[in-house]
Amino acid sequence: MQAQSSTMTLKNPGNFIFLNDHQIRHGVTPVAHLNPVREGSRDTLIVMFTKI
């Protein structure tokens, strides 16, 4: 099966996405600062499941 490509923007705090890593190609864009004089950050939580 060939990986599908998609675009999604998570705009609000608390937004999340669940995806099948083997079926969806994905990447991350650079952090875009709303206020260029302040430091910015991105929080990422990765959870992996294994079939038993």
C-alpha positions, 0 to 999 in steps of 0.5 A, a space after each residue: 500500500 502506498 502512503 497517502 499525503 495530506 495537509 492539516 493545520 492544528 490551530 488551537 491549544 489542545 488540538 491533536 491528531 491520531 494517524 497510522 504512521 505506516 499509511 500517512 506521510 507526515 512532516 512538521 513545518 517551522 514554528 511561525 512566531 506571532 510576535 517576532 520579539 518573543 521566543 516560540 515553542 512547539 510541544 509534541 507528544 508521541 505515543 506508539 502502540 504495539 500489537 500484542 
